[in-house]
């Protein structure tokens, strides 16, 4: 189906809008612009096969409240991101219907309802982040119900790893990545969006240089190619040192199928986030198919293949914390590179370079946030409507939302996640003390006086990111 969305022949040299990146955000922006300005020439540039695409590798949890963590809403940047995702989740059902009407096909299944499990026997993050989710639901008057974990169909964890609390969030849910991306491709085709199967090598003075030597001049350009955006942004002289770096958060998931789906859960199950982009989630679709995630290994360059430890973490967590029946599934791995910035917050909006916008750094929330990011960014391009928040503007110093002690604590807890035996309290304390000393040495080596996201600590300690660039932690009164 993908080949129908590619226009190899008639490539306009002077488009009104060129979107660099053919993931969910890039396509959503192109579709939104073309839908609102049908006379405009819109182009999307990106490799047809989408190697390492975070959109194609996603489980697509269409979730806002289930992604909340302790402290998310205490800083303007965290709250701004949450409000974008919350608005997007509300819009998803209508968005899929609109895209399907354009494409002339049935919309993909959007599975509503997500069960969140609090499992303190695996992670110290679960309880505090579960409480943050409850607080966010109460503040937003969002519908949810409390569940007895023993009553969840198909949920059969190892006895001492059974969740202590569970809730079902009505408006959070999930969708199939392949179906959503195919819908975006087909809608773009029907709207006449031009496609170029190529990579971009440079952007200078509104001229886009392609890897095959072709040059394009666009009235407006959006860089939305995920983790690959960094090399393009850093090569633009006007933006050198003015935009936080974007790293590759390589995640591995498993697309699985069970011959007897009656023995496994039929609803989306997940834990709260567990620091460093970790946590367990199970996303069922149809005919015994399901998705398992997630891991996150951050690096400056993309990792083509998953680490053995990442695969082990997903498999062990799923079978220990959800059901041993999952061991009978046939699986294949999917790997994608989530874009994560030097402060963990997205880069969204206009730059000081005329006609240049950026939309990246969304970590694992890019597909979920795509409809709202697209609407607001096109509002900016067309000078019409609600815009993207100032707290997430691309040209800024990386901001810290943690003091040093909180950052160290976050990193320690991220590195000691794992099932605990019933008699391992003493050994666990010794392990935590050892890990704490190591983390403190990393903070010292990096010269960090403020906290950073746990998954970025090694990048700071190794000198890829610089502590001097950080804006120290501060909160408005």
N, C-alpha and C positions, 0 to 999 in steps of 0.2 A: 504493500500500500504506500510505502514511503516514496517510491519513485514517482508517483503521480503528483507529488507536491513540489517537484524540482523542475525549474525552468532553466535548461542549460543554454538555450539558444539566444533569446532576445534579452540581452542584459543592458539596461539603460546605463549610460556613462555618467548621468547627472541626476540621480534620484532626489526626490524631496526628502526622503528619510532612508538612511541606511542603518540597519541594526546588525551589529557584529555579535553573533551568537545565536544558535538555533535551538536553544533549550526552551523550557517552558516560559521563562520571563521574556526572552527575546521574541519568541513567536507571539506571545500575548500582547506585547507592545506593538508589534507590526500589525496585528489584526485590529487592535483597538484604534490605531491611527487610520488605517485604511477604511474601517467601518465608519468613522466619523468624518473622514475626508476622502470620499471615493474618487475624487479627481486627482489625488496625490499619487505620485509614483513611490512605492515602498519596496525596499529590498532587504532580504535577510541573507547574511553571509555566514557560512559555517559548513564543516564537513558533513556530507550526507550520512555517514555511518556513525557519527557522534561518538568517537572513542573517548571513554572515560567520563561520559556525560553523567552529571549528578541527577539530572531529570530522569534519564532512562534507568538508572540504578535505584531509584527511590522506591520506598514502600508507599509513598504518598499518604501519610497520615494527615488528613485535612483537619488539623487541630490547632487551637489557640490556647485554651485554658490548660490542656494536658501538658503543654510545653512550659508552663510557668515553673520558675525556680525561686527559692528563697532569695529575695533581693532584686528580682527582675524589675519590679515596679517602683523601686526606690530611686532610680536614676532616670533622668529624662530620656536618655538613649534607649534604655531597656523598655520604658513605658511606650515610647514612640514606635518601636518595633512591634510590641505586643498589640498596639491599637491597629496597626496596618494588618497584622495577621488576623485579628479578631474580625475586622471589617471584611477581609477576604473570605474567611470561613462562612460568614453570613451570606456572601454573594455567590458562593460556589454552586449551589443548585441552579440558580438562574443563569449563571455563567455557562455551565455545561449545556443547558437548554438552548441558550443563544447560539453557542458554537455549533451545536448539532443542527439547529435550524439553518444556519449558514451553509454547513457542509452537506445537508440533506441526508443525514443518517441518524440513527438512534443514539442518544447520549449514553456514555458509559455509566455503569452502576456506581452510584455514590452511596456507600454503606454508612448509614448514620448510627451514631452511638459508639462510644469508646469506654471500655472498662479500664480503670487505672488501679493498680495493685500496690499496696504499701508493704514492702517486705524488708523489715529492719534486720533480718538475719543474714542478708546479703550485703546491704549497703547502708552506711550511715546517712546517705543523701535522702533515702526514701521518705523518712518521717517528716523532715523539714520541708522538702519539696512537695510532698503530699499535702501538708498543711498550707503551703503557699497556693496550691491549686484550689483548695477549699476556700481560702480567703478571697482569691480572685473570682471564683464562682459567686460567692456571697455578695461581693462588692458590685458585680455586674448583673446581679439577679438572673444569672444563667441557670437553666434547668439542669438538675442532676438528681440522682437517687443513690442512697447508700445501699450497699449489697452485703450479704453474708458471703464471704469467699467460698464457703462450702456449697453454696447453691448455684455457682456458675457452671453451666453445662460444659463438659469436656475439660475443665480445669482440674488437673490431677498432679500437682507438684510433689516433689519429695516431701514427706511429712513435716520435717523441721524447717522447710523453706516455704511453707504455706503462708500466704499474705495475712497480715493481722487486720487490715482494713481494705475495703474496696468501694469504689463509686463508679457509676455509669454516667458519663457526660453526654447529654442528649445531642448537642449540636456538633460535637467533634465526631470525626469519622475517618473514612479512608476510601481510596480509589486505586485502580490499577494503572501503573505508570505507562505501560505500553498503549493501553486504550486511550488515555488522556493525550499522550503525545501524538498518536495517530489522528485523533480528533483535531488537534491544533494544526497539524500538517494539512489535513483536508480542508479545514476552514480557511487557512491561508491561501490555498490553491483556488478555492471558489471566489475569494475576494480579489484575486489577481496579484497577490504579493509575489514579487520576483525572488528567485532563489539562486544563490551562487554556491556551488560545491567547492569551497576553497577556504584557506586560512588567510587571515589578515596579518601582514608583516609590519605595517607601519601606519601611523596617522600623523599628518603634518599639514597645517594650513588648509584644513577641510578636505585634503586629498587622502584617500584610502589606498594604500599599496597592498596588492594581493601577492601571494606567494608565486604566482605564475607571471608576474611582471605587469599585470594590468593595473591601471590607475583609475579610480572613480572619485568624483567630486560630488559630495552630498550637501544639501542645504542644512540638514540636521543629521547628526550621527550619535548613536547610542552604543556604548560599550557594555555588552551584557553577555560576555562569554565565560562567565563563572570564574573559576580559579585561573584560567588562561588570560584573564583580563590584566593581570599584574604586569606582564612584560610589555604590553601595549601602553599602559598608563605610565609606567616608569620611563618609557622612551620618548614621551612627549615633553619637550623642554620646559614649557610653561607650567607643567605639573610636577616636575622633579622635586621631591621632598615635600610636596604639599598634600599628598594623598597617602593614607596608610597603606602599607603593603598588603597584598592578598596572597594567602598561602593555600596549599592543597590539603584539605582534610579528607584523606582517602578512607572511604567507608566500604565495607563489604557486607552484602546481604545474601540471602538464599531464596531463590524462587523454587517452591516445592509443590509436590502433588502426592496426595494420599489416595490409594485405591478404595479405602473404606472411610469416607469423611465422617461417618457417624460417630467415630471414636475421638474426634478432636473438637476443640471449641469452634463455635459458629459466629463468634463476635470478635471485634478487635480487642485485643488484650495488650496492655503495656504497663511498664513500671514508670514512675517519674524519671526525669533525667537524672543521671548519676555522675555528673561532672565529666569534663573532657569529652563531651559528646557521646557518652555511653548510656546504656539502658537497654532493656529488653522490650521488643515489641513483636507482636504476631498479628498479621493482617490477612484474614481469609478473603477469598474472592468466590469463584464458582467451581463446581465439579471437583471438590477436594483440593483445590489449589490454595496456596497460602504463601505469604512472604515472611521471612524472619530477619531481624536486624537487632542491633546495629553496632558498628565499631567506628573508630575514628583515629587515624594515625596522621599527624600533621607533619608536612615537609615542605621545603621550598620548591621542590620539583615533583611532578606526578609519579606515583608508584603504579606501574602497569599491572602488577599482580598482588593479590592479598597476601598478608603474612599468615603463616600457619597459626600463630597465636591468636590472630583475629578470628580465623575460622573456628578455632577451638572454643573461644569465648562465646561466639554466637550459638554453637551447637550445645555446649554444656549448659549455658544459661537457659536455652529453650527447653531442653529435656528435663533439667532440674526444677525450673521455676514455672513451667507451663504444663507439660505432660510428657512422660516417657514414651507415650504412643507416637510421638513425632519421629522417633527413631526409624519408623517403617517407611518414611516418606522418601521419594526420589527427588533429588535436588540438583540445582546448578547454581554456581556463584554468579553474582553481579557485583561489579566494582565501579564506583564513581568518585569523582573528586569534588567534594563540597568546597565552595569558596569561603574561607574564613580570614577576616582582616586582623591586623595587628592588635586590635582591641576587642575583637569579637562582634562588633556592630556593623551593620550593612553600610554600603556606600551607595546612596540613592539621590539622584537629582542632577542639576546643572553644575557645570564647572565654570571657571573664569575664562575658559577658551570658548569664544563665540561658536554656537551651534553644536557644542559637545556635551553630552549627558553620560552618566555612568549609572549602571544598575547591577551591582554584584555584592558579594560578601554576605549573602543571606544564610550561610551555613546550610542546615538541612531544611530550612523553611522556604526555599525559593519557589518550589512548585506551589505550595500552599498559598503563599503571598502573591503569586503572579497576577491574578486579576486586579487586585488593589494597586499594586505597584504600577501595572500597565495603565490603569485609569488615571492615576495621579501624575505619572510621568508624561503621558500624552496631554494632560491638562496643562502642564508646564510648557510643552512644545507649542501647543496651540494657544497658550495664554488664556486659559479658560478653566475655572473651577478650582476645587481643593487641590493643594500642592503637597509635595512630599515634605516631611518634617525637617526643620532646620537642624535638629540634633543628629541627623543621619547624613548631612551634606557630605559629599566626597572630599572637599578640600577642608581638612581639619587635622589637628594633631590627634593621635590615638588617645582615647580617654580611658582612665582607670576608674572602675566602679567599686574597687576593693582597696582597703588599706593592706599593708604588707602582711600583718598577722592573719587577716582573713584569707588572703591569697595563699599563704603557706598552708593554712588549714584545709582549704579547698583542694590543693594539690596533694596533700597527704591522703585525704579521704578518697581521692580519685585513684590513688595507686594501691590502695589496700582493699578494693572491692573484690568480693568473692564469697562463695558459700562458707559459712562458719560451722564447724562441728560443735557439738554440744559441750565439749570439755576443753575448748581451745582458748579460753579467756586469757590465760597467762602468756601463751605463745603469741596470741594476737597483739597483746600489749607490747611485747618485745619487738614484733615486726613493725608496729606503728612507730615505735621510738626510733628504730633504724631508718625507716622511711623518712621520718621527720628530719633527722639529721642530714640526710641526703638532700632533701628539698631545701632546707635552710642553706646548704652549701651552694646549691644552684642559684638561689636568690642572691647570695653574696657574689657569686661569680658574675651574674648578670648586672650587678649594681642596682638592683630594684629596690626602691624605697616605697613603692606602691604594689598592690596585688595585680596579677594578670590572670586571664583564663588558664585553667590548669593545662589544657592541651597545648598552650603556647609557651610554657615555661622553658622547655628545652631549646626552642628557637631563640629565646632571649639569652639563655645561658651560653649558647653556642655562637652568639654574636650575629645571627641572621637578622634579628630585630634588636632595637636599641632602647635601653631604659630611658635615656635622655630625651627621647621623642615623646614620652608619655606625659599627658596632663595629669597631675596628681589627683587622687580621689577627692571629690567635693560634691556636696548635695545641696540643692537650693533649700532655703529655709521656708 
